[in-house]
């Protein structure tokens, strides 16, 4: 189970923090992060992390602005989103994929074809 929190409305240039708490599976066996869906656009893998293998992924569109981190003591992943742009407006879904596929053909390579767990979406709206 993945429980997402955070999100909301912010002006362009502002910051937001998303959190995703995982339960019911072995945290270290999965890459965890966010996929976003904006109206009229394709789903996009935003950022994922696996502290077990010291690996992260960032979409080109968020590199240098977003930072993902993992709190293994709380089985929680955080996404700090800075310098937000109206183009970042979307529903953000927390997701998890087993490391068996995540690296080569999964979320750590920017693909969302083999995600094992989905959390509920949280709305992020950036006004211009």
ROLUMLUM-87710 format. One record per residue (C-alpha): residue number from 1; x, y negated, z negated; residue in one letter. Coordinates in steps of 0.2 Angstrom, whole numbers, plus 5000, padded with zeros to 4 digits. Example, Ala and Ser with C-alpha at 12.3 -4.5 7.8 and 13.67 -1.06 7.14 Angstrom:
2
> 1 / 5062 / 5022 / 4961 / A $
> 2 / 5068 / 5005 / 4964 / S $
END
This chain:
128
> 1 / 5000 / 5000 / 5000 / X $
> 2 / 5006 / 4982 / 5004 / X $
> 3 / 4999 / 4967 / 4995 / X $
> 4 / 5003 / 4951 / 5004 / X $
> 5 / 5002 / 4934 / 4995 / X $
> 6 / 5007 / 4916 / 5000 / X $
> 7 / 5003 / 4907 / 5016 / X $
> 8 / 4991 / 4891 / 5017 / X $
> 9 / 4991 / 4874 / 5026 / X $
> 10 / 5007 / 4864 / 5027 / X $
> 11 / 5012 / 4849 / 5038 / X $
> 12 / 5026 / 4851 / 5051 / X $
> 13 / 5043 / 4851 / 5044 / X $
> 14 / 5036 / 4859 / 5027 / X $
> 15 / 5039 / 4875 / 5019 / X $
> 16 / 5030 / 4890 / 5013 / X $
> 17 / 5034 / 4907 / 5005 / X $
> 18 / 5026 / 4923 / 5009 / X $
> 19 / 5028 / 4939 / 4997 / X $
> 20 / 5024 / 4957 / 5000 / X $
> 21 / 5023 / 4969 / 4986 / X $
> 22 / 5025 / 4988 / 4990 / X $
> 23 / 5018 / 5003 / 4981 / X $
> 24 / 5014 / 5021 / 4984 / X $
> 25 / 5030 / 5025 / 4994 / X $
> 26 / 5048 / 5025 / 4992 / X $
> 27 / 5054 / 5007 / 4994 / X $
> 28 / 5071 / 5011 / 5000 / X $
> 29 / 5065 / 5022 / 5014 / X $
> 30 / 5057 / 5008 / 5023 / X $
> 31 / 5060 / 4992 / 5032 / X $
> 32 / 5048 / 4979 / 5026 / X $
> 33 / 5043 / 4962 / 5033 / X $
> 34 / 5030 / 4952 / 5044 / X $
> 35 / 5022 / 4953 / 5060 / X $
> 36 / 5012 / 4938 / 5066 / X $
> 37 / 4997 / 4936 / 5078 / X $
> 38 / 4992 / 4919 / 5084 / X $
> 39 / 4976 / 4916 / 5094 / X $
> 40 / 4978 / 4920 / 5112 / X $
> 41 / 4996 / 4926 / 5110 / X $
> 42 / 5005 / 4943 / 5109 / X $
> 43 / 5009 / 4950 / 5092 / X $
> 44 / 5026 / 4946 / 5087 / X $
> 45 / 5038 / 4954 / 5075 / X $
> 46 / 5044 / 4940 / 5064 / X $
> 47 / 5057 / 4947 / 5051 / X $
> 48 / 5061 / 4963 / 5043 / X $
> 49 / 5073 / 4969 / 5030 / X $
> 50 / 5080 / 4985 / 5023 / X $
> 51 / 5092 / 4982 / 5008 / X $
> 52 / 5096 / 5001 / 5008 / X $
> 53 / 5105 / 4999 / 5024 / X $
> 54 / 5109 / 4981 / 5023 / X $
> 55 / 5100 / 4976 / 5039 / X $
> 56 / 5089 / 4962 / 5044 / X $
> 57 / 5079 / 4956 / 5059 / X $
> 58 / 5074 / 4939 / 5064 / X $
> 59 / 5064 / 4934 / 5080 / X $
> 60 / 5074 / 4921 / 5090 / X $
> 61 / 5059 / 4909 / 5087 / X $
> 62 / 5062 / 4909 / 5068 / X $
> 63 / 5081 / 4911 / 5067 / X $
> 64 / 5089 / 4897 / 5056 / X $
> 65 / 5072 / 4892 / 5049 / X $
> 66 / 5066 / 4908 / 5040 / X $
> 67 / 5075 / 4919 / 5027 / X $
> 68 / 5070 / 4936 / 5021 / X $
> 69 / 5075 / 4944 / 5005 / X $
> 70 / 5071 / 4959 / 4995 / X $
> 71 / 5069 / 4961 / 4976 / X $
> 72 / 5071 / 4979 / 4973 / X $
> 73 / 5067 / 4978 / 4955 / X $
> 74 / 5050 / 4972 / 4960 / X $
> 75 / 5048 / 4982 / 4976 / X $
> 76 / 5044 / 4965 / 4984 / X $
> 77 / 5050 / 4956 / 5000 / X $
> 78 / 5049 / 4938 / 5001 / X $
> 79 / 5049 / 4927 / 5017 / X $
> 80 / 5055 / 4909 / 5015 / X $
> 81 / 5049 / 4898 / 5029 / X $
> 82 / 5057 / 4881 / 5031 / X $
> 83 / 5055 / 4868 / 5045 / X $
> 84 / 5039 / 4875 / 5050 / X $
> 85 / 5032 / 4870 / 5067 / X $
> 86 / 5014 / 4870 / 5073 / X $
> 87 / 5019 / 4885 / 5084 / X $
> 88 / 5022 / 4895 / 5068 / X $
> 89 / 5003 / 4895 / 5065 / X $
> 90 / 4996 / 4913 / 5065 / X $
> 91 / 4990 / 4926 / 5054 / X $
> 92 / 5005 / 4935 / 5046 / X $
> 93 / 5004 / 4953 / 5042 / X $
> 94 / 5015 / 4962 / 5030 / X $
> 95 / 5021 / 4979 / 5037 / X $
> 96 / 5033 / 4994 / 5033 / X $
> 97 / 5041 / 5006 / 5044 / X $
> 98 / 5051 / 5021 / 5040 / X $
> 99 / 5070 / 5019 / 5042 / X $
> 100 / 5070 / 5035 / 5053 / X $
> 101 / 5063 / 5024 / 5068 / X $
> 102 / 5065 / 5006 / 5062 / X $
> 103 / 5083 / 5004 / 5067 / X $
> 104 / 5084 / 5010 / 5085 / X $
> 105 / 5066 / 5009 / 5091 / X $
> 106 / 5057 / 4999 / 5078 / X $
> 107 / 5055 / 4983 / 5068 / X $
> 108 / 5074 / 4981 / 5065 / X $
> 109 / 5075 / 4980 / 5084 / X $
> 110 / 5060 / 4969 / 5086 / X $
> 111 / 5047 / 4982 / 5090 / X $
> 112 / 5031 / 4986 / 5081 / X $
> 113 / 5026 / 5002 / 5090 / X $
> 114 / 5029 / 5013 / 5075 / X $
> 115 / 5024 / 5004 / 5059 / X $
> 116 / 5018 / 5016 / 5046 / X $
> 117 / 5009 / 5004 / 5034 / X $
> 118 / 5000 / 4987 / 5036 / X $
> 119 / 4995 / 4975 / 5023 / X $
> 120 / 4981 / 4962 / 5024 / X $
> 121 / 4984 / 4947 / 5034 / X $
> 122 / 4987 / 4930 / 5027 / X $
> 123 / 4984 / 4914 / 5037 / X $
> 124 / 4998 / 4901 / 5039 / X $
> 125 / 4993 / 4885 / 5047 / X $
> 126 / 5005 / 4871 / 5052 / X $
> 127 / 4998 / 4854 / 5056 / X $
> 128 / 5007 / 4842 / 5068 / X $
END
